[in-house]
């Protein structure tokens, strides 16, 4: 992977959030590429329960300050950055007081999804892309982890399809078993359609369940990785029917060789 540029976009990354399949692989995979001489960037949301002082986050003034339009509202984008100790890896954090100041990630203390998770997902996707544009950094691969990042492939293929920085970029989405019950805000489809995204590309979002959100990510990706030993049957069946490259689940101690080969032989 020497000199290849890989952008990692994840809803969670260790050590900033507790260890899960997603947060662990969102750290281990870029670390692997970094050790192989690749160039990496990692993006995640700056949730309010991330300890900024302990992890030494600081705002990047030159990247902050633009407004993103979400459902006809101007929402300020704040970019923060931190370094993972001993790894020489930088992580960029997408922040906004309205969406990410609360002291929790995706659910309240009763385990109920936040009603604005749909807008947070849109803001995160657009925030990552706008920041990468400001960095003027053209990735060879964009690897997406976690459902809060699942709208990124859609926005890249639809809203930003004429953006020259991403013309050659290949999108890989990892599909995990970390899901949610019920649905996101039913108005999600209209909020995405507000960005002049073709309604045909959004039909599955009429019912914004976890499975449908991931199907939209699959539809707009170039290759897929099964990130959990077991994923919802509906998604497993959907992946079986795709003609895109799919890498089966790999244990943590064997993923490095398999992911490297998949990147090189099936994606690039």
HUMONOR-V711415 format. One record per run of one state. SS is the DSSP state (helix for helix, strand for strand, loop for the rest). FROM is the first residue (numbers start at 1). TO is the last residue. If there is no record, write none. Layout:
ss->SS from->FROM to->TO
ss->SS from->FROM to->TO
//
This chain:
ss->loop from->1 to->4
ss->strand from->5 to->10
ss->loop from->11 to->20
ss->helix from->21 to->35
ss->loop from->36 to->38
ss->strand from->39 to->45
ss->loop from->46 to->51
ss->helix from->52 to->55
ss->loop from->56 to->57
ss->strand from->58 to->59
ss->loop from->60 to->66
ss->strand from->67 to->70
ss->loop from->71 to->72
ss->strand from->73 to->76
ss->loop from->77 to->77
ss->strand from->78 to->84
ss->loop from->85 to->88
ss->strand from->89 to->95
ss->loop from->96 to->96
ss->helix from->97 to->100
ss->loop from->101 to->106
ss->strand from->107 to->107
ss->loop from->108 to->112
ss->strand from->113 to->113
ss->loop from->114 to->116
ss->helix from->117 to->135
ss->loop from->136 to->140
ss->strand from->141 to->145
ss->loop from->146 to->146
ss->helix from->147 to->149
ss->loop from->150 to->151
ss->helix from->152 to->157
ss->loop from->158 to->163
ss->helix from->164 to->166
ss->loop from->167 to->169
ss->strand from->170 to->175
ss->loop from->176 to->187
ss->helix from->188 to->193
ss->loop from->194 to->198
ss->helix from->199 to->206
ss->loop from->207 to->209
ss->helix from->210 to->219
ss->loop from->220 to->222
ss->strand from->223 to->226
ss->loop from->227 to->232
ss->helix from->233 to->241
ss->loop from->242 to->244
ss->strand from->245 to->247
ss->loop from->248 to->254
ss->helix from->255 to->267
ss->loop from->268 to->268
//
